[in-house]
């Protein structure tokens, strides 16, 4: 006869939750390292990069990667102050870029 452990979760359910959490952490770590590409590192220091949220990193990386040959949006991502200077503004900017991308996706 099978008994559910205290807390109401089966052992397999708990293992699945732990596994899922570990995969999410690994995915986030992989995403951070992948998105901090040579193109991104040409414009944004690793110290500045590390201050950004995951979604801000994705938005900024996509912006830089899609603009690298044109440079039309370089005013958005070029010449950032050193880490520790205006960090909150950098975070806000990347969140706004992400929101703008999402708005475009919704419209399309």
Residue frames as a rotation matrix with the C-alpha (Angstrom) as fourth column:
UNK 1
0.587 0.810 0.000 0.00
0.810 -0.587 0.000 0.00
0.000 0.000 -1.000 0.00
UNK 2
-0.354 -0.698 0.622 1.33
0.701 -0.639 -0.318 3.45
0.619 0.323 0.716 -0.92
UNK 3
0.437 0.433 -0.789 1.29
0.850 -0.487 0.203 6.24
-0.296 -0.759 -0.580 1.67
UNK 4
0.467 -0.244 0.850 1.74
0.355 -0.829 -0.433 9.90
0.810 0.504 -0.301 0.89
UNK 5
-0.450 -0.713 -0.538 4.42
0.810 -0.072 -0.583 11.44
0.377 -0.697 0.610 3.11
UNK 6
0.130 0.434 -0.891 3.60
0.773 -0.607 -0.183 14.27
-0.621 -0.665 -0.415 5.50
UNK 7
-0.545 -0.260 -0.797 2.93
-0.147 -0.906 0.396 17.51
-0.826 0.333 0.455 3.71
UNK 8
0.441 0.894 0.079 0.75
-0.126 0.149 -0.981 15.77
-0.889 0.422 0.178 1.14
UNK 9
0.413 -0.353 -0.840 3.42
-0.909 -0.213 -0.357 15.41
-0.053 0.911 -0.409 -1.57
UNK 10
0.977 -0.144 0.158 4.54
0.154 0.987 -0.052 12.10
-0.148 0.075 0.986 -2.95
UNK 11
0.211 -0.977 -0.033 8.26
0.230 0.016 0.973 11.40
-0.950 -0.213 0.228 -3.16
UNK 12
-0.241 -0.286 0.928 8.15
0.945 0.149 0.291 11.41
-0.221 0.947 0.234 -6.97
UNK 13
0.702 0.557 0.444 6.34
0.630 -0.776 -0.022 14.77
0.333 0.295 -0.896 -6.91
UNK 14
0.828 -0.455 -0.328 9.02
-0.046 -0.638 0.769 16.27
-0.559 -0.621 -0.549 -4.66
UNK 15
-0.121 -0.901 0.417 11.81
0.517 0.302 0.801 14.86
-0.848 0.312 0.429 -6.83
UNK 16
0.083 0.253 0.964 10.13
0.986 -0.158 -0.043 16.33
0.142 0.954 -0.263 -9.90
UNK 17
0.954 0.296 0.049 9.86
0.280 -0.936 0.212 19.75
0.108 -0.188 -0.976 -8.23
UNK 18
0.478 -0.857 -0.194 13.51
-0.009 -0.226 0.974 19.69
-0.878 -0.464 -0.115 -7.14
UNK 19
-0.234 -0.551 0.801 14.59
0.787 0.377 0.488 18.57
-0.571 0.745 0.345 -10.60
UNK 20
0.452 0.509 0.733 12.52
0.843 -0.513 -0.164 21.30
0.292 0.692 -0.660 -12.24
UNK 21
0.964 -0.127 -0.235 14.02
0.013 -0.858 0.514 23.96
-0.267 -0.498 -0.825 -9.95
UNK 22
0.105 -0.987 0.120 17.54
0.197 0.139 0.971 22.73
-0.975 -0.079 0.209 -10.68
UNK 23
-0.121 -0.085 0.989 16.84
0.975 0.176 0.134 22.81
-0.185 0.981 0.062 -14.43
UNK 24
0.823 0.474 0.312 15.51
0.521 -0.850 -0.082 26.38
0.227 0.230 -0.946 -14.18
UNK 25
0.710 -0.634 -0.307 18.67
-0.140 -0.554 0.820 27.50
-0.690 -0.540 -0.483 -12.35
UNK 26
-0.211 -0.801 0.560 20.83
0.498 0.405 0.767 25.75
-0.841 0.441 0.313 -14.93
UNK 27
0.223 0.383 0.896 18.82
0.971 -0.174 -0.167 27.31
0.092 0.907 -0.411 -17.77
UNK 28
0.985 0.147 -0.090 19.22
0.161 -0.971 0.176 30.78
-0.062 -0.188 -0.980 -16.24
UNK 29
0.322 -0.942 -0.096 22.95
-0.075 -0.126 0.989 30.26
-0.944 -0.311 -0.112 -15.83
UNK 30
-0.269 -0.369 0.889 23.28
0.800 0.428 0.420 29.00
-0.536 0.825 0.180 -19.39
UNK 31
0.602 0.581 0.549 21.18
0.785 -0.559 -0.269 31.89
0.150 0.592 -0.792 -20.69
UNK 32
0.869 -0.308 -0.388 23.40
-0.079 -0.859 0.507 34.42
-0.489 -0.410 -0.770 -18.93
UNK 33
-0.088 -0.987 0.133 26.58
0.043 0.129 0.991 32.95
-0.995 0.093 0.031 -20.35
UNK 34
-0.165 0.084 0.983 25.17
0.941 0.313 0.131 32.54
-0.296 0.946 -0.130 -23.86
UNK 35
0.739 0.586 0.332 23.73
0.662 -0.721 -0.203 36.03
0.121 0.370 -0.921 -24.04
UNK 36
0.674 -0.608 -0.420 26.96
-0.257 -0.726 0.638 37.64
-0.693 -0.322 -0.645 -22.86
UNK 37
0.723 -0.317 0.614 28.43
0.669 0.541 -0.509 37.14
-0.171 0.779 0.603 -26.30
UNK 38
-0.394 -0.916 0.078 31.38
0.881 -0.352 0.315 38.81
-0.261 0.193 0.946 -27.98
UNK 39
-0.293 0.349 0.890 29.03
0.526 -0.718 0.455 41.41
0.798 0.602 0.027 -29.48
UNK 40
0.781 0.623 -0.036 27.51
0.337 -0.372 0.865 42.22
0.526 -0.688 -0.501 -26.09
UNK 41
0.507 -0.643 -0.574 30.88
0.758 0.016 0.652 42.31
-0.410 -0.765 0.496 -24.33
UNK 42
-0.386 -0.619 0.684 32.08
0.866 -0.498 0.039 44.87
0.317 0.607 0.729 -26.88
UNK 43
-0.209 0.424 0.881 29.58
0.052 -0.895 0.443 47.36
0.977 0.138 0.165 -25.46
UNK 44
0.656 0.538 0.529 28.61
-0.538 -0.159 0.828 46.25
0.529 -0.828 0.185 -21.93
UNK 45
-0.465 -0.863 0.199 31.10
-0.742 0.257 -0.619 45.30
0.483 -0.435 -0.760 -19.23
UNK 46
-0.376 0.268 -0.887 30.58
0.320 0.936 0.147 42.04
0.870 -0.228 -0.438 -17.38
UNK 47
-0.894 0.022 -0.447 30.16
0.430 -0.230 -0.873 44.05
-0.122 -0.973 0.196 -14.17
UNK 48
-0.661 0.712 -0.237 27.30
-0.719 -0.691 -0.071 46.06
-0.214 0.124 0.969 -15.71
UNK 49
-0.365 0.494 -0.789 25.85
-0.478 0.628 0.615 42.89
0.799 0.601 0.007 -17.24
UNK 50
-0.694 -0.002 -0.720 25.73
0.463 0.765 -0.448 41.18
0.552 -0.644 -0.529 -13.85
UNK 51
-0.912 0.374 -0.171 23.48
-0.093 -0.594 -0.799 43.94
-0.400 -0.713 0.576 -12.44
UNK 52
-0.534 0.727 -0.431 20.72
-0.815 -0.306 0.493 43.33
0.226 0.614 0.756 -15.00
UNK 53
0.106 0.664 0.741 17.72
-0.610 0.631 -0.479 41.04
-0.785 -0.401 0.472 -14.59
UNK 54
-0.480 -0.235 0.845 17.47
0.344 0.836 0.428 37.93
-0.807 0.496 -0.320 -16.75
UNK 55
0.439 0.715 0.544 14.81
0.812 -0.057 -0.581 39.53
-0.384 0.696 -0.606 -18.93
UNK 56
0.791 -0.240 -0.563 16.85
-0.284 -0.959 0.009 42.72
-0.542 0.154 -0.826 -19.17
UNK 57
-0.283 -0.944 0.172 19.86
-0.330 0.264 0.906 40.69
-0.901 0.199 -0.386 -20.30
UNK 58
-0.238 0.272 0.933 17.83
0.749 0.663 -0.002 38.92
-0.619 0.698 -0.361 -22.98
UNK 59
0.794 0.608 0.016 16.36
0.498 -0.634 -0.591 42.19
-0.349 0.477 -0.806 -24.25
UNK 60
0.549 -0.658 -0.516 19.70
-0.527 -0.751 0.398 43.97
-0.649 0.054 -0.759 -24.32
UNK 61
-0.436 -0.724 0.534 21.48
-0.036 0.607 0.794 41.03
-0.899 0.327 -0.290 -25.96
UNK 62
0.094 0.565 0.820 18.78
0.868 0.357 -0.345 40.82
-0.487 0.744 -0.457 -28.63
UNK 63
0.908 0.231 -0.349 18.99
0.094 -0.925 -0.367 44.55
-0.407 0.300 -0.862 -29.27
UNK 64
0.162 -0.941 -0.298 22.77
-0.616 -0.332 0.714 44.51
-0.770 0.068 -0.634 -29.62
UNK 65
-0.458 -0.350 0.817 22.84
0.259 0.827 0.499 41.33
-0.850 0.440 -0.288 -31.70
UNK 66
0.309 0.668 0.677 20.20
0.870 0.089 -0.485 42.63
-0.384 0.739 -0.553 -34.11
UNK 67
0.980 0.109 -0.165 21.82
0.062 -0.962 -0.267 46.07
-0.187 0.251 -0.950 -34.38
UNK 68
0.338 -0.941 -0.022 25.51
0.301 0.086 0.950 45.15
-0.892 -0.327 0.312 -34.49
UNK 69
-0.324 -0.475 0.818 25.82
0.907 0.092 0.412 45.62
-0.271 0.875 0.401 -38.27
UNK 70
0.288 0.567 0.771 23.64
0.748 -0.636 0.188 48.74
0.598 0.523 -0.608 -38.45
UNK 71
-0.679 -0.600 -0.423 24.41
0.720 -0.430 -0.544 50.66
0.144 -0.674 0.724 -35.26
UNK 72
-0.290 0.653 0.700 21.11
0.136 -0.695 0.706 52.56
0.947 0.300 0.113 -35.38
UNK 73
0.777 0.630 -0.003 20.41
0.046 -0.052 0.998 51.84
0.628 -0.775 -0.070 -31.69
UNK 74
-0.072 -0.914 -0.399 23.97
0.671 0.252 -0.698 52.20
0.738 -0.318 0.595 -30.42
UNK 75
-0.440 -0.039 0.897 22.89
-0.390 -0.891 -0.230 55.28
0.809 -0.451 0.377 -28.45
UNK 76
0.640 0.741 0.204 20.86
-0.554 0.261 0.791 52.90
0.533 -0.619 0.578 -26.26
UNK 77
0.973 -0.198 -0.122 23.60
0.232 0.828 0.510 50.41
0.000 -0.524 0.852 -25.41
UNK 78
0.242 -0.947 0.212 26.90
0.655 -0.002 -0.756 52.14
0.716 0.322 0.619 -26.16
UNK 79
-0.455 -0.618 0.641 29.07
0.024 -0.728 -0.685 54.12
0.890 -0.297 0.346 -23.74
UNK 80
0.688 0.673 -0.271 27.51
0.262 0.118 0.958 52.97
0.677 -0.730 -0.095 -20.49
UNK 81
0.311 -0.561 0.767 29.06
-0.845 -0.533 -0.047 54.37
0.435 -0.634 -0.640 -17.31
UNK 82
-0.663 -0.638 -0.391 31.16
-0.350 0.726 -0.592 51.98
0.662 -0.255 -0.705 -15.24
UNK 83
0.072 0.657 -0.750 29.40
0.507 0.624 0.595 49.57
0.859 -0.423 -0.289 -12.90
UNK 84
-0.304 -0.087 -0.949 28.31
0.940 -0.192 -0.283 51.26
-0.157 -0.978 0.140 -9.71
UNK 85
-0.850 0.049 -0.525 27.32
-0.093 -0.994 0.058 54.41
-0.519 0.098 0.849 -11.58
UNK 86
-0.347 0.819 -0.458 23.65
-0.922 -0.387 0.007 54.87
-0.172 0.424 0.889 -12.55
UNK 87
-0.995 -0.083 0.050 22.99
-0.076 0.990 0.123 51.14
-0.059 0.118 -0.991 -12.12
UNK 88
-0.349 0.936 0.050 19.29
0.296 0.161 -0.942 51.69
-0.889 -0.313 -0.333 -11.41
UNK 89
0.185 0.389 -0.903 18.95
-0.682 -0.611 -0.402 53.61
-0.708 0.690 0.152 -14.68
UNK 90
-0.681 -0.478 -0.555 20.65
-0.730 0.510 0.455 50.79
0.065 0.715 -0.696 -16.60
UNK 91
-0.879 0.414 0.238 18.25
0.295 0.863 -0.410 48.29
-0.375 -0.290 -0.880 -15.07
UNK 92
0.002 0.924 -0.383 15.25
0.005 -0.383 -0.924 50.49
-1.000 0.000 -0.005 -15.88
UNK 93
-0.138 -0.128 -0.982 16.46
-0.906 -0.385 0.178 50.96
-0.401 0.914 -0.062 -19.45
UNK 94
-0.916 -0.270 -0.298 16.80
-0.377 0.834 0.404 47.23
0.140 0.482 -0.865 -20.11
UNK 95
-0.615 0.778 0.130 13.39
0.448 0.480 -0.754 46.57
-0.649 -0.405 -0.644 -18.56
UNK 96
0.120 0.640 -0.759 11.89
-0.387 -0.674 -0.629 49.25
-0.914 0.369 0.167 -20.83
UNK 97
-0.511 -0.363 -0.779 13.55
-0.858 0.161 0.488 47.66
-0.052 0.918 -0.394 -23.85
UNK 98
-0.980 0.177 0.094 12.06
0.169 0.982 -0.081 44.31
-0.107 -0.063 -0.992 -22.85
UNK 99
-0.239 0.951 -0.197 8.61
0.293 -0.123 -0.948 45.86
-0.926 -0.284 -0.249 -22.38
UNK 100
-0.021 0.179 -0.984 8.86
-0.772 -0.628 -0.098 47.55
-0.636 0.757 0.151 -25.79
UNK 101
-0.844 -0.325 -0.428 9.78
-0.523 0.675 0.520 44.24
0.120 0.663 -0.739 -27.44
UNK 102
-0.791 0.598 0.129 6.81
0.459 0.719 -0.521 42.56
-0.405 -0.353 -0.843 -25.74
UNK 103
-0.030 0.788 -0.615 4.48
-0.160 -0.611 -0.775 45.33
-0.987 0.075 0.144 -26.92
UNK 104
-0.336 -0.174 -0.926 5.66
-0.920 -0.150 0.362 44.81
-0.202 0.973 -0.110 -30.51
UNK 105
-0.994 -0.051 -0.096 5.11
-0.068 0.982 0.176 41.07
0.085 0.181 -0.980 -30.20
UNK 106
-0.476 0.879 -0.042 1.58
0.392 0.169 -0.904 41.62
-0.787 -0.447 -0.425 -28.88
UNK 107
0.025 0.474 -0.880 0.75
-0.583 -0.709 -0.397 43.98
-0.812 0.523 0.259 -31.77
UNK 108
-0.574 -0.308 -0.758 2.08
-0.810 0.348 0.472 41.57
0.119 0.885 -0.450 -34.37
